[in-house]
Amino acid sequence: MDFNLSQKNTSKVLILPQTTMVANSKMAVTQVLVCIFLYVNFIMLFSFFSKDSFHQDSRYILFAHMLLVDTMMLLMVDLGVLMSYFHLLLPAALCIPICTLMAILSVCTPLTLTTMCLERYIAICIPLRHAEISTIQRTMLGILLIWITGFIFASIDLFIILVTQPHSFYLVNYICSYEMMLLYTWQSSLRSSLRLLLFLAILIFILFTYVKIMHAARAVSSEKTSASKARNTVILHAVQLLLALTVFICPFVETIIMWGDLETFLNIRYFNFIMFTLFPRCLSSLIYGLRDDKFNKLFQNYLICGLNKIIMGK
């Protein structure tokens, strides 16, 4: 069988110990950050579900969907980190669904950002038809299409495993990382190429919406404030997309460094994990939420004292 060599190398690196103090410190920092990010995300989700008016606005529904996807991704990533840290191996039959779900979530985030840009484009450039086009039903249909597209991307590697592997493969224990699904060398190249094409197409679309919103802002002076906010929102989405794209570029850089100093490789991999995997799953959504006056007031209320008021029945 032509197993991908990178799978074996990655699995070894994942369980390769550094000094106990360094490894424990990194794990402690990771868990503290994950807990903080999950707490913030859960408060933002609670803020969304606590106000009925948010449920009738396509913009807030898409924002809540992005929050939900990021929160699920945080939980799944942290589960993988903990299993790797404690050297827990799972049968392939259990790892495959976990890895497939993570692959779907990784595609859902940029597609949700694209849909949010489309909603802002309609609101600014076609304001008279915004209420007609951006309905709740169409928003939910868009979310369904996002998940279907994510599953199509993730199902390629899943299909290859189901077709090529014997039943005994599903009983073998693995470190539960996506590399265990890349059985052949060409799979990794195909996966990277498809992801890059997807992100480039999304980036082009975001740039298109930015240019259109800029033209609308210049044409209608009375809407300059809202157009300016929409433009800044699109810029934020572009930054979020670039961070998501960086996650797929990092492994190429890490592979080059891996053949040099191992300690440097482990430190760079940890830095990339914190900066480009953990932080975007909370900070980008937090910034987006804080920029919205209505959502910001409610979020801060629940973050500081809102939960106490609910418990006391006030």
N, C-alpha and C positions, 0 to 999 in steps of 0.2 A: 504494500500500500504506500502511495506517495504522500506520506504525512508531511505537513508543512513544518520545516525545521524551526521557523519562528515560534511555533506553538510550544515546542519543547524548550527552547531558550527562554521564552517568556514565563513559562511555568516554573522553571528553575529560578529565575530572577525574583518572581513573586514570593517564593518561600526562602530565598537566600537571606540569612540573618545578617544584620549589622550588629553592632554592639547592643547589648540588652538595653542600656540606658537610651541610646539614640532611637532604637525601634519603639520603645515604650513611650518616649517623648513625642515622637511623630504620631503614634496612635492616639495619645491623649489629646494632642492639638486637633487632630482630625475629628475625634468624637465630640469635643467641645464645640467646634465649628458646625458640625452636622446638627447638634442639638439646638444651637442658636438659630440656624437657618430654618430648621423644621418648625421651631416655635414661631418664628416670624411668619413663615408661610401659612401655618395653621391659623394664626390670628387674622391674616389677610383673607383666607378662605372663609373663616367665621364671619368676618365683616361683610363679605359678599352675600352669604346666605342669610344674614340677619336683617337685610333691608330689601323689601319687595321690589322697590323701583329698579334695583340693579338687575333683577331677573327679567326685566322687560326691555333692557338696553343691550343690543348686540355687542357693543364695545366692551361692556363689563362681563358679558358671558364669555367672550373670547379671552379676556384677561383672566377670568376664573379658570378657564380651561388650561391656559398656559401655567397658572399656578399649580393646578392639579397635576399636570404632566411633570413639572419640575419637582414637585414634592414626591411623587412616585419614583422619579429617577434618583433623587437623593436617598430614599429608602433602599432602593435596589443596589445602588453603588455602595452604600455603607454596609449592606449585607455582604456584598462581595469582598469588601475590605476586611471585615471581621472574619470571614471564613478563611481568607488568605493569611491573615495574621495568626490565627489559631491552627493553621494547617489542616483545615477541615476539607475533606474530599467528599464529593457527592457522585452518585452514579450519573452517567450521561443522560439517562431518562429523566432525571430531575433537573440537571443543568441546562438542557436544551430549552425547555419552556422559559426558564429564568433569563437566559441569554437572548432568546427571541423577543421577550417582552422588553428588555433593555434596548434592543435594536429598534423596535417599533417606537419607543419613547424618544430615542435620539433623533428620529426623523420627524416626530410630531411637533417638537419644539420649533424648528425653523419654519415648518409649514403653518403653524399657528401664527408666528410672527408675520408671515406673508399675508395671511388672511386679515390680520389686524391692520396691516398697511393698506390693504384693499378697502377695508371699511372706512379708514380715514380719507382715502382718495375719493370715495363716493361722497362722503360727508362734505368735503370741501369743493370738489370739482363738479359734482352733480347734486347739489344740495336739495333741489326740488324733488328729486326722486329717491333721496336717501331713505325716507320712511317706507317707501314702496319696495325698495330693493333689499335693505338691511332689516328684514323681518326676523322674528324669532325662529320661525320654521326654516328659513334659508340658512340662518346661522347654525342651527343644529344639524342641518344637512351638510354644511361645510365641515363641521367637526367630524361627522361620520366619514366624509371623504378623506379627511386628514388621517384618520385611523386606518382606513382601507389602504391608502397609499403607503403608510408606514408598514403595514403588514405585507404588502407586495414586495417592498424592499427587503424586509426581514425574511420573507419566505424563500428567497433564492437559496441561501445557505441551508435552510431547514429542508428544502426539497432535495438538495444534493445529498444530505445525510440520509434522508428517508429512502432514497433510491439506491444508494451505493453501499450502505453499511448493513452488516448482518445483525441478527438479534443480539449476539454476544456483545456488540459494541455498546449497547445501552446499559449493560451491567458493569462496565468498567468504571472505576472511580477516577474523577478528574478534579483539578482545581477549577472552580466554576468561573471561568473567564471566557470571553467570546472567542479567544484563540482556539479553544477546543472544538469549535465548529468549523474552523478553517482547515480542512483535511488536506487540501492540495494547494500548491504554491500559487497557482493562477487565481484561486478564490480570493486571496488577499488583494491582488492587483485589481480584479474585477470589482470587488466591494469598494475599494478606494476610488476607482474611476467613476463608478455610479454616484457615489456620495459627492465627489467634486463637481460632477455635472449638475447634480441637483442643487447644490449650494450656489454655483455660478448662475444658474437660471433664476434662483430666488434673489440673488444679489442684483442681477440686471432688472428684475421686476421692481425691487425696492428703489433702485436708482430712478426708474421710470416714474414711480409714484412721487418721488421727491421732486423731480423736475416739474411734473404736472402741478403739484401743490404750490411750488414757487411761482409758476406762471399765474395760477389762480390768485395768489396773494397780491401780485402786482396789478392784476386786472380789476380786482374789487377792493377798493380801499376800506370799505366798511367791514370787510371780513379779514382784515390783516391780522388782528389778534388771534382769532381762531385758526387762521391759516398758519401763523407762526408757531402756534402750539402743535398743530398737526405736523408741520415740517420738523420740529424738534423731536416729535414722537417717532417719525420715520427714521431720523438720524439715530435715535436710541435703538430702534429695531435693527438697523444696519450694524451697529456696534455689537449687539447681541448675536447677530448672525456671524460676524467675524470671530467672536469668541467661540461659538459653536464649531466653526470651520477649523479653528486652531486645534481643537481636540483631535481632529483627524490628521493634522499635519505633525503634531507632536511625536507620534510613534516613529515617523521617518527620521526625525532628529535624534530621538532616543536610540534608535538602532545603530546609527553612526557612532554615537558616544559609547555605546555598550562595549564596543571592541577596544576601547581605550581604558580609562580608569574606571573601575567598577563603582567605587565610592562616589565619584562625580556623577556617574549615570544614575545611581539610586537617589541622590539629592535632587538632580534635575527632574527626574520622574516624579518625585514627591512634590516639587514646586509646581510642575505642570498640572498635577492632579488637583492641588489646592486652588491654583489660579484659574484654570480653564475648565475644570469639572465641577468643583464645589461652589465657588463664588458666583458664577453666572446663574446657578440654579436658585439663588435667593436675591442677590443684589440687583439684578436687572429688573426683576418683578417688583422689588421693593421701591426702586427709583421710579418705575412706571406708576406704581400706586401712590407714592407721595406727591407726584406731579399733578394728580387729580384732586382738586380741592374737596369735592364731596366725599370721595373715598378716603382721603387723607384724614379728615376730621374724625370719621367713624373709626378708622384704623387706630389712630392715636388714642382714642377714647377706650377702645377695648384693650389696647396694648398696655395701658397704664392702670386703668381702674374699671374698665367696662365689665370684665368678668366678675369682679366683686359686686357690682350693681346687679348683675343678673342673678347671682347666688342669693343676694339679699332680697330679691324680688322688687327692686326699685325700677 
